[in-house]
Amino acid sequence: MTNSVAFIGLGAMGYRMAAHLPKSFAQVMVWNRNFAKAEQHAAKYGTQAVTIEQATQADIIFSCLPTSAEVESIITQYPPKSGAIWVDCTSGVPESAVKMASFLQAQGAHFLDAPVSGQTIGAENGTLTVMIGGDAQAFERAYAAIEPFGGLIKHVGESGAGFAVKAVNNMLLAANLWATAEGFTTLKANGVDLNSALECINASSGKSAVTEMVLPQRILNREFPLTFALPLLAKDTGIALALAQQAKLPTPLLSLTQNLIQTANLTSEPDSDFSAAVKLYESWSQIEIK
């Protein structure tokens, strides 16, 4: 039985994800490094702001942090109780998931790598895609706690598989983002109306999540709202590339995409959204995509 849940990490995604849990559980604890944010969450959503020691003793513990390093640090300092399930929604490193699953198994607990996709609007609406790696029975036990913020919830394999799917997903996002930047710059350079072209492409075979959502909602309007930071996309493309290289696969396109995104990250303004990666290409072409 799950009597208590906790959520560690109230960033742009975690803050919204944790807000759905009180609808299904009487005791929902939240912790954030900036504790005032946990107190704010408690006042707004009826959760309970607690210490990290208390949060890690829940029956099911969610974490949503920038990298696997932060998750490992908390788990090793404050291991959960026997029988608990740690559900890590960080976009993490597969090797770290394997390591933490082994560490918690020795404690009588379970670790599930459960990264999410759907951006802040999906977190707000409770419609995130959740890709989960780890013990299948632990997944079944944790399902009801994941469901409040999940739309599509899939067990994709053993420990590390969830992180792997998320990394490859974001690599595909990056590749589509860069290709769209080049394609729509080419259209503008040839005098084509970009909004009309976008409507045609989104009814044709060239459409993608980038053309359907990112381009019109972030780039053409020049808003670039910060919901998924560019450094995080650079991190995820690096994870995906490392996975391919570990498997000794040829990676011409993945290597180029990771290099371009990393270059955009290193040359971008602080606090840039992932969509702002197109500004690097705009600087080369001297054409703005608008």
C-alpha positions in Angstrom: 0.0 0.0 0.0 1.1 3.5 -0.7 0.3 5.8 2.3 2.6 8.6 1.5 4.4 10.1 -1.5 7.1 12.8 -1.7 8.3 15.0 -4.5 11.9 16.2 -4.5 12.8 19.1 -6.9 10.2 21.8 -7.6 11.6 23.3 -10.8 9.5 24.2 -13.9 8.4 20.6 -14.3 8.4 19.2 -10.8 6.4 22.1 -9.4 3.5 21.4 -11.7 3.8 17.6 -11.6 3.6 17.5 -7.8 0.5 19.7 -7.8 -1.5 16.7 -9.2 -0.6 14.3 -6.4 -2.9 15.6 -3.6 -5.9 14.6 -5.8 -5.0 11.0 -5.3 -3.1 10.9 -2.0 -3.8 12.2 1.5 -0.1 12.8 2.4 2.0 14.5 -0.2 5.4 15.8 1.0 7.5 18.2 -1.1 11.1 19.4 -0.7 13.2 21.8 -2.7 16.7 23.2 -2.2 15.1 26.6 -2.1 12.7 25.7 0.8 10.6 28.8 0.3 9.4 27.2 -3.0 8.3 24.1 -1.1 6.4 26.2 1.4 4.8 28.1 -1.5 3.7 24.8 -3.1 2.3 23.6 0.2 0.2 26.8 0.6 -1.1 26.6 -3.0 -1.8 22.9 -3.5 -2.2 21.4 0.0 1.1 19.5 0.0 3.3 19.4 3.0 6.8 21.1 3.0 9.2 18.8 4.8 12.9 18.3 5.3 14.9 16.1 3.0 15.1 13.5 5.7 11.3 13.3 5.9 10.8 13.3 2.1 13.1 10.3 1.6 11.1 8.2 4.0 7.9 8.2 2.0 6.5 5.1 0.4 7.1 6.5 -3.1 9.6 9.2 -3.7 9.7 11.2 -6.9 12.7 13.3 -7.9 13.0 15.7 -10.8 16.4 17.4 -10.7 18.8 18.8 -13.3 21.2 15.8 -13.5 21.7 12.3 -12.2 24.6 13.6 -10.1 22.2 15.5 -7.8 19.9 12.5 -7.5 22.8 10.1 -6.6 24.0 12.6 -4.0 20.6 12.7 -2.3 20.0 8.9 -2.5 23.4 8.0 -1.0 23.1 10.6 1.8 19.4 9.9 2.6 18.5 6.3 1.4 14.8 5.4 1.5 13.3 2.8 3.8 13.0 -0.8 2.8 10.0 -1.4 0.5 10.0 2.2 -0.9 10.1 3.0 -4.6 12.2 5.9 -5.9 10.8 7.2 -9.1 13.4 9.5 -10.8 11.8 11.9 -13.4 15.1 13.5 -14.1 16.5 13.3 -17.7 19.3 11.2 -16.5 22.2 9.0 -17.4 21.3 5.3 -18.0 24.5 4.1 -16.2 23.4 6.1 -13.1 20.0 4.4 -13.2 21.7 0.9 -13.2 23.9 2.0 -10.3 21.1 3.5 -8.2 18.9 0.5 -8.8 21.6 -1.8 -7.5 22.3 0.5 -4.5 18.6 0.6 -3.5 18.1 -3.1 -4.1 20.7 -3.7 -1.4 18.5 -1.5 0.9 15.4 -3.5 0.1 14.0 -0.6 -2.1 13.5 0.0 -5.8 14.7 2.6 -8.3 12.7 3.4 -11.5 14.1 5.8 -14.1 11.1 7.6 -15.3 11.9 10.7 -17.3 9.0 12.7 -18.8 8.2 14.5 -22.0 5.6 17.1 -22.8 7.1 20.3 -21.5 5.5 22.5 -18.9 2.1 22.5 -20.6 2.0 18.7 -20.2 3.0 18.9 -16.6 0.3 21.6 -16.0 -2.4 19.5 -17.7 -1.3 16.1 -16.3 -0.7 14.7 -19.8 3.0 13.9 -19.7 4.6 11.0 -21.5 6.4 8.9 -18.9 9.0 6.4 -20.1 10.0 4.0 -17.4 12.9 1.6 -16.9 13.4 -0.8 -14.0 11.8 -3.6 -12.2 8.4 -4.5 -13.7 6.7 -5.2 -10.4 7.9 -1.9 -8.9 6.5 -0.2 -12.0 3.1 -1.8 -11.4 3.2 -0.7 -7.8 4.2 2.9 -8.6 1.7 3.2 -11.5 -1.1 4.8 -9.5 1.2 7.4 -8.2 2.5 8.3 -11.6 -0.9 8.4 -13.2 -2.0 11.8 -11.8 0.5 13.6 -14.0 0.9 11.0 -16.8 -0.9 10.7 -20.1 1.0 7.9 -21.7 2.9 5.8 -19.1 5.1 3.0 -20.6 7.5 0.5 -19.1 10.2 0.4 -21.7 12.7 -2.1 -20.2 15.3 -2.7 -17.5 17.0 0.0 -15.4 18.4 2.8 -17.7 15.9 2.1 -20.5 13.7 5.1 -19.6 16.7 7.5 -19.6 17.8 6.0 -22.9 14.4 6.6 -24.6 14.3 10.2 -23.3 17.8 11.0 -24.5 17.1 9.7 -28.0 13.8 11.5 -28.0 15.5 14.8 -27.3 18.3 14.1 -29.8 15.5 13.7 -32.4 14.0 17.0 -31.2 17.4 18.7 -31.6 17.9 17.3 -35.1 14.4 18.4 -36.2 15.0 21.8 -34.6 18.2 22.4 -36.5 16.8 21.1 -39.8 13.7 23.3 -39.4 16.0 26.4 -38.9 17.9 25.7 -42.1 14.8 24.8 -44.0 12.7 27.9 -43.1 15.7 30.2 -43.5 16.0 28.8 -47.0 12.4 29.6 -47.6 12.7 33.1 -46.3 15.8 33.8 -48.4 13.7 32.8 -51.5 10.8 35.2 -50.7 8.4 32.6 -49.3 5.8 33.6 -46.7 6.8 31.5 -43.7 3.3 31.3 -42.1 1.8 30.0 -45.3 4.7 27.6 -45.8 4.3 26.3 -42.2 0.6 25.6 -42.8 1.5 23.6 -45.9 4.3 21.6 -44.2 2.2 20.8 -41.2 -0.3 19.2 -43.6 2.5 17.3 -45.4 5.2 14.7 -44.7 7.8 17.3 -43.4 5.9 18.0 -40.3 7.3 17.3 -36.8 6.7 18.5 -33.2 9.1 21.3 -34.0 7.0 22.6 -37.0 3.7 22.0 -35.2 4.5 23.6 -31.9 8.0 24.9 -31.4 8.3 27.0 -34.5 5.0 28.8 -34.3 4.8 29.1 -30.5 8.5 30.0 -29.8 10.5 31.1 -32.8 8.3 32.8 -35.4 6.8 35.0 -32.7 10.4 35.6 -31.3 9.2 34.8 -27.7 11.5 31.9 -26.9 9.8 31.3 -23.5 12.0 29.5 -21.0 10.4 26.1 -20.2 13.2 23.7 -21.2 16.6 25.2 -20.9 19.1 24.9 -23.7 21.9 23.5 -21.4 19.5 20.6 -20.6 19.0 19.8 -24.3 22.8 19.9 -24.7 23.1 17.4 -21.8 20.5 15.1 -23.3 22.0 15.0 -26.8 25.4 14.2 -25.1 23.8 11.2 -23.3 22.2 10.0 -26.6 25.5 10.3 -28.5 27.3 8.4 -25.7 24.8 5.6 -25.9 25.3 5.2 -29.6 29.1 5.3 -29.3 29.1 2.7 -26.4 27.2 0.4 -28.8 30.0 1.1 -31.4 27.5 2.5 -33.9 28.3 5.0 -36.6 26.9 8.4 -35.6 27.4 10.9 -38.4 24.1 12.8 -37.9 23.9 12.4 -34.1 27.5 13.6 -33.7 26.8 16.7 -35.9 23.6 17.5 -34.1 25.2 17.2 -30.7 28.1 19.4 -31.8 25.7 22.1 -33.2 23.5 22.1 -30.0 26.6 22.2 -27.8 28.0 25.1 -29.8 24.6 26.9 -29.5 24.6 26.3 -25.8 28.1 27.7 -25.3 27.4 30.8 -27.3 23.9 31.6 -26.1 22.7 34.1 -23.6 22.2 32.8 -20.0 18.8 31.3 -19.3 18.0 30.5 -22.9 15.2 28.2 -23.9 16.2 25.2 -26.1 14.4 26.8 -29.1 17.0 29.7 -28.9 19.5 27.2 -30.5 18.2 28.5 -33.8 19.8 31.9 -33.1 23.2 30.4 -33.8 22.1 29.6 -37.4 20.5 33.0 -37.7 23.9 34.5 -36.8 25.5 32.6 -39.6 22.9 33.3 -42.2 22.1 36.9 -41.0 18.4 36.1 -41.5 15.9 36.0 -38.6 13.2 33.3 -38.8 10.1 35.4 -38.4 
